[in-house]
């Protein structure tokens, strides 16, 4: 499995244990509000994309959505990837 499918922006092809541990820590209760903010911003960005009509704005929103989605997916899959790195 190629790890870069969902972590291309943050950890690349060969994630390290320390990188994945950092993402795993984002799943701790004290980071819950931070993840909520990222999820809210992703939904806001998706909504803005629906109504955007300027090509430059659309491109920027797509980039923002990609970064937010990539981060959230990396956090979500961090325990699975960390297990594979053992």
N, C-alpha and C positions, 0 to 999 in steps of 0.2 A: 504494500500500500504506500502510495506517495503521500507523505505528510503535508506537502505544500498545497494540496487541494483546498484545505481550509485554514492553513496557517501561513500562507505565502507572505503576508505583510509583516508578520511579527516574529516568526522563528525560522522561516525558510525550510529547506529540504531536510536538514539534519538538526532537529531540536535537541537541546541538551537537557539533562535532568534538572538543572537549576532553572532553566527557562520554564519548563513544564511545572515545576514546583511553584514558581511565581504565579503562573496562571491558575494553578489549583488553589492557591491561597485566596484568589478572588472569589472562590465559591464559599468561603467562610462567612458566617453570619455578619461579621463586622463590615463586610464588603457588599452586603445585600443592597443597600441603598445606591451604591455606585453602579451596580449592574442594572438596577431599575432605571437610573438616569440614562445609561447607554441604550437600553431597550426603548425608552420613551423617545430619545433623539432619533433612533432608527425609524420608528413609526412616523414621527414628524417629518423626517426626510422623505420617506416613501410618499406621504401625502403631498408634500411640496413638489415631488417629481410629477405627480398626476396633473398638477395645475401649471407647472412651469412651461413657458413657451419660448424662452430664449435658449438657443443651443449652448451657449457658454454656461448659463445657469444649470441647465440639464446635466452637462458634463461634470460640473462641480458637485452637484447633488448625487450623481451616480458614484463619484469617488468617495464622497462622505459615507454613503450607504455601504459601499464595499468595505471601508475601514471599520465601521461600526459592526457590521455583520461578521466580518472576519474576527474581530476581537471577541465578540460574544460566542462565536462557534469555537474558537480556540479555548476559551475558558470552559465551555461545556464539555469539550472532548479531552481536556487536560488529564483527567484521571486515567482514561483509556490509553492515551499515548504514553503517559508516565509508566504505566504498567508494562507496556511493550518495550520500554527502554531499559528495563531491569536486566 
